[in-house]
């Protein structure tokens, strides 16, 4: 994961307020955007590019982003970027070989025993497989609500659906997750 982003650093020897705000957004939200893109089906090899695309779009629409609402706005852009990436992948005949490690940063401290690391990797692979089988509308609601911890009204705003629809999609996604976790065999 890289925090490098094409941001104009200095203008006339001083950083502009706009650049400062964008830099702060990248520093505060890059890992969240990157992780969300992975969970929304973007292969690891494309997650850096996808995150950069999210922040480029945000830089063009900086005036539209309310202070304090940056995270949900960026995740909304990430949804569209992930959707475009999934469509592009479905048109290609290549099969990504990057594995199913969705989120190496969210696990916290490294496991102490090799068995812990293996169990964690297997759990992430199983979650990735279950999310991959979910319809996009369920996956998006679940990732934003359960994994990225947005409130139901925030998710509704990002997805442009009623709050009740968010609740229904999250409930159905949870059911699919439970079913997927009880199935036997490899992910």
C-alpha positions in Angstrom: 0.0 0.0 0.0 1.3 3.4 -0.9 0.4 6.9 0.2 1.9 8.4 -2.9 -0.5 10.5 -4.8 -0.2 13.1 -7.5 -0.9 16.1 -5.4 0.6 19.5 -6.3 2.7 20.2 -3.3 3.7 23.8 -3.5 2.3 26.8 -5.3 4.3 30.0 -5.1 6.4 28.4 -2.3 3.3 27.9 0.0 1.0 25.0 0.3 -2.6 26.1 -0.6 -5.5 25.5 1.6 -7.0 23.2 -1.0 -3.8 21.1 -1.2 -3.6 21.0 2.6 -7.1 19.6 2.8 -6.6 17.0 0.1 -3.3 15.9 1.7 -5.0 15.6 5.1 -7.8 13.5 3.5 -5.2 11.2 1.9 -3.3 10.8 5.2 -6.5 10.2 7.2 -8.5 8.0 4.8 -6.1 6.2 2.4 -6.0 2.9 4.3 -9.8 2.9 4.7 -10.3 3.5 1.0 -7.8 0.9 0.0 -9.3 -1.7 2.4 -12.8 -0.9 1.1 -11.7 -1.3 -2.5 -10.3 -4.8 -1.7 -13.4 -5.8 0.2 -15.5 -4.6 -2.7 -13.7 -6.9 -5.1 -10.8 -4.9 -6.5 -7.7 -7.2 -6.8 -4.7 -6.2 -4.6 -2.7 -5.4 -7.7 -5.3 -2.7 -8.6 -6.1 -1.4 -5.2 -3.4 1.3 -5.2 -4.5 2.6 -8.6 -8.1 2.5 -7.5 -7.4 4.4 -4.3 -5.5 7.0 -6.3 -8.5 7.3 -8.7 -10.7 7.9 -5.6 -8.6 10.8 -4.4 -8.2 12.2 -7.9 -12.0 12.4 -8.2 -12.2 13.9 -4.7 -9.6 16.5 -5.6 -11.8 17.6 -8.5 -14.9 17.8 -6.2 -13.3 19.1 -3.1 -15.8 21.9 -2.8 -18.7 19.4 -2.6 -17.2 17.5 0.3 -18.4 18.7 3.7 -16.0 19.0 6.6 -16.5 15.9 8.7 -18.2 14.0 5.8 -15.0 13.1 4.0 -15.0 9.4 4.9 -18.5 8.6 3.6 -17.9 10.8 0.5 -14.7 8.9 -0.3 -16.3 5.5 0.3 -19.1 6.5 -2.1 -16.5 7.3 -4.8 -14.8 4.0 -3.9 -18.0 2.1 -4.6 -18.1 3.4 -8.1 -14.4 2.8 -8.7 -14.8 -0.8 -7.4 -17.8 -1.3 -9.6 -15.9 -0.1 -12.7 -12.9 -2.3 -11.7 -15.2 -5.4 -11.4 -16.7 -4.7 -14.8 -13.3 -4.4 -16.3 -12.2 -7.7 -14.7 -15.2 -9.5 -16.0 -14.3 -8.4 -19.6 -10.8 -9.7 -19.3 -9.9 -13.3 -19.6 -7.0 -13.1 -17.2 -7.4 -14.6 -13.7 -5.8 -12.6 -10.9 -3.2 -14.5 -8.9 -2.9 -12.2 -6.0 -4.6 -14.4 -3.4 -7.5 -13.5 -1.2 -5.8 -11.5 1.5 -8.4 -8.7 1.8 -7.0 -6.7 4.6 -3.6 -7.3 6.1 -3.8 -4.0 8.0 -7.1 -4.5 9.9 -5.9 -7.5 11.8 -3.9 -5.4 14.2 -0.7 -6.7 15.6 1.0 -9.7 13.9 0.0 -13.0 15.3 2.3 -14.6 17.8 2.2 -18.1 16.6 2.4 -19.5 13.0 -0.9 -21.3 13.6 -2.6 -17.9 14.4 -1.3 -16.4 11.1 -2.6 -19.4 9.2 -6.0 -19.3 10.9 -6.2 -15.5 10.2 -5.3 -16.0 6.5 -7.9 -18.7 6.1 -10.6 -16.6 7.8 -9.9 -13.7 5.5 -9.9 -16.0 2.5 -13.3 -17.4 3.5 -14.7 -13.9 4.0 -13.4 -12.9 0.6 -15.0 -15.9 -1.0 -18.3 -15.2 0.7 -18.2 -11.5 -0.3 -17.3 -12.5 -3.9 -20.5 -14.6 -4.1 -22.8 -11.9 -2.8 -24.7 -9.7 -5.2 -23.1 -6.2 -5.5 -25.9 -4.4 -3.7 -25.7 -6.7 -0.7 -21.9 -6.7 -0.6 -21.8 -2.9 -0.8 -24.3 -2.3 2.0 -22.6 -5.0 4.2 -19.0 -3.7 3.6 -20.0 -0.1 4.3 -22.2 -0.9 7.4 -20.4 -3.8 9.1 -16.8 -3.6 8.0 -16.3 0.2 7.5 -18.8 1.0 10.3 -20.8 3.7 8.6 -24.2 4.4 10.1 -27.3 3.3 8.2 -28.2 6.9 7.2 -24.6 7.4 5.9 -24.8 4.1 3.9 -28.2 5.2 2.6 -26.7 8.5 1.5 -23.7 6.8 -0.2 -25.8 4.2 -2.0 -28.7 6.7 -2.7 -31.3 4.3 -1.3 -33.7 4.6 1.7 -32.5 3.6 5.2 -34.9 0.7 5.2 -33.3 -0.7 2.0 -29.9 -0.5 3.7 -31.3 -2.5 6.7 -32.8 -5.1 4.4 -29.6 -5.5 2.4 -27.4 -5.8 5.5 -29.8 -8.4 7.0 -29.8 -10.4 3.8 -26.0 -10.1 3.5 -25.6 -11.3 7.1 -27.8 -14.3 6.3 -25.6 -15.1 3.3 -22.5 -14.7 5.5 -23.9 -17.1 8.1 -24.8 -19.6 5.4 -21.3 -19.3 3.9 -19.6 -19.8 7.3 -21.6 -23.0 8.0 -20.8 -24.6 4.6 -18.0 -27.2 4.6 -15.0 -27.3 2.4 -12.6 -24.7 1.0 -13.7 -21.1 0.5 
